[in-house]
Amino acid sequence: QVQLLESGGGLVQPGGSLRLSCAPSRTIFSPTAMGWYRQAPGKQRELVATIARRGPTGYVDSVKGRFTISRDNAQNTVYLQMNSLKPEDTAVYYCNMKSRSTPEYDYWGQGTQVTVSS
């Protein structure tokens, strides 16, 4: 069973920065896509950012210009650099890795809490 191990969450003041990291617990075939989702209390989980194997990225409008997703294909690790954080960014952030080629898979992390508050 593969686990995705997330780190980097915590408490930060508005305007601050955090960097999230996510790596699989064992070697996996290269993901087709990696992404970060978040879920705030009382809200549905939403897609924050995605990155494809060859690099194209996508972001939800609310984080464009502030968050940057990147990946290390050699280590199958994905990062989320979050700058200019706002209280509305407070949520549990989840890492996701999926493969649409054989073998197919869809792995999720346990989540890491990000709290933006003064």
Summary of the structure (lengths in Angstrom):
residues: 118
radius of gyration: 13.7
end to end distance: 39.2
largest distance: 46.7
contacts: 344
relative contact order: 0.32
helix: 5%
strand: 53%
